[in-house]
Amino acid sequence: MRKQNKQQLKWIYSIASGVLLFGIGAVIWIAASTSIVKDVLPFLDPGRPSTPAPVKICLDAGHGGRDPGAQAEGRSEKNDTLKIAQKVQRILEDEGVDSFMTRTYDTFVPLQERCDLANGEGATMLVSLHRNIGGGTGIEIWINSKPSEEEVLLAEGIRHELLAGTAFNDRGVKRGSYDNPSVSLKMNGSSNMTSCLVELGFMCSEEDNEIFDSQLDEIAAAIARGIIKASRMG
């Protein structure tokens, strides 16, 4: 009788051990499968929405300090660029978009230092804000001489929003630099991220200055919309 009881206990122990091991194995398998599915599913279904990459915008207010930039009609470019950059940043912050500026007050920052800051802070987009000089009217946006698809999207997006939301004339999206389409402007060429340089009208044009002053909020909102939309498409 005792021998039979011992045998039954062995059976019970064996069954209990098997159930326990099976349960542990099932838990491990489920955990592993979940991880595999999480990693593999986006490749099996490219249309499935994925977690968007972090966005960090660098806003560059052109010129500053001992470098006034263009000067005309009693105004300096460095003041206009800082004013618009601050407004754009406030809008981006209100929309929950991480951003920073290469300068926040009237100070001189060399171009290479601006690019180094954008690169070092891990910016995903750089938008350099300027105003034009030399005759003409309207906005123009500069991108690399050999731009990426993302740079074209960013520039065209900002251009579209500015034309839709302000009274500026259109001078288009241009590649390279003012004198050479095969050589990029410094802010575009020395930065590691998607970038563009926006010229917000001519300082020698009363018409453009009037638009800049009277539609400052609209201009800032248009630039911010262009940035946000491009960041979601990238």
WOSULJO-V131843 format. One record per residue. N is the residue number from 1. RES is the residue in one small letter. NEAR is the number of other C-alpha atoms within 8 Angstrom. Layout:
N:RES:NEAR, N:RES:NEAR
This chain:
1:m:4, 2:r:5, 3:k:6, 4:q:7, 5:n:8, 6:k:8, 7:q:8, 8:q:8, 9:l:8, 10:k:8, 11:w:8, 12:i:8, 13:y:8, 14:s:8, 15:i:8, 16:a:8, 17:s:8, 18:g:8, 19:v:8, 20:l:8, 21:l:8, 22:f:8, 23:g:8, 24:i:8, 25:g:8, 26:a:8, 27:v:8, 28:i:8, 29:w:8, 30:i:8, 31:a:8, 32:a:8, 33:s:8, 34:t:8, 35:s:8, 36:i:8, 37:v:8, 38:k:8, 39:d:7, 40:v:8, 41:l:8, 42:p:12, 43:f:6, 44:l:6, 45:d:7, 46:p:7, 47:g:5, 48:r:6, 49:p:6, 50:s:5, 51:t:4, 52:p:5, 53:a:4, 54:p:4, 55:v:10, 56:k:12, 57:i:13, 58:c:14, 59:l:14, 60:d:13, 61:a:16, 62:g:12, 63:h:12, 64:g:15, 65:g:10, 66:r:6, 67:d:8, 68:p:12, 69:g:10, 70:a:11, 71:q:10, 72:a:8, 73:e:7, 74:g:5, 75:r:8, 76:s:11, 77:e:15, 78:k:16, 79:n:11, 80:d:10, 81:t:14, 82:l:14, 83:k:8, 84:i:13, 85:a:14, 86:q:9, 87:k:10, 88:v:12, 89:q:13, 90:r:8, 91:i:11, 92:l:13, 93:e:10, 94:d:7, 95:e:6, 96:g:6, 97:v:11, 98:d:9, 99:s:11, 100:f:9, 101:m:11, 102:t:12, 103:r:10, 104:t:7, 105:y:6, 106:d:10, 107:t:8, 108:f:9, 109:v:11, 110:p:6, 111:l:8, 112:q:9, 113:e:8, 114:r:12, 115:c:11, 116:d:9, 117:l:9, 118:a:13, 119:n:11, 120:g:7, 121:e:6, 122:g:7, 123:a:13, 124:t:10, 125:m:11, 126:l:15, 127:v:12, 128:s:13, 129:l:15, 130:h:13, 131:r:14, 132:n:10, 133:i:9, 134:g:6, 135:g:7, 136:g:7, 137:t:11, 138:g:12, 139:i:15, 140:e:14, 141:i:13, 142:w:14, 143:i:18, 144:n:15, 145:s:11, 146:k:7, 147:p:10, 148:s:7, 149:e:6, 150:e:10, 151:e:13, 152:v:10, 153:l:9, 154:l:15, 155:a:13, 156:e:9, 157:g:12, 158:i:14, 159:r:14, 160:h:9, 161:e:12, 162:l:12, 163:l:11, 164:a:6, 165:g:9, 166:t:10, 167:a:6, 168:f:12, 169:n:8, 170:d:8, 171:r:7, 172:g:8, 173:v:11, 174:k:8, 175:r:13, 176:g:15, 177:s:12, 178:y:5, 179:d:4, 180:n:8, 181:p:10, 182:s:9, 183:v:9, 184:s:14, 185:l:11, 186:k:8, 187:m:14, 188:n:12, 189:g:8, 190:s:8, 191:s:12, 192:n:5, 193:m:9, 194:t:11, 195:s:15, 196:c:16, 197:l:13, 198:v:13, 199:e:12, 200:l:12, 201:g:15, 202:f:17, 203:m:16, 204:c:10, 205:s:11, 206:e:8, 207:e:7, 208:d:13, 209:n:12, 210:e:8, 211:i:12, 212:f:11, 213:d:7, 214:s:6, 215:q:9, 216:l:10, 217:d:7, 218:e:9, 219:i:13, 220:a:13, 221:a:10, 222:a:12, 223:i:12, 224:a:13, 225:r:10, 226:g:14, 227:i:11, 228:i:10, 229:k:9, 230:a:12, 231:s:9, 232:r:7, 233:m:5, 234:g:5
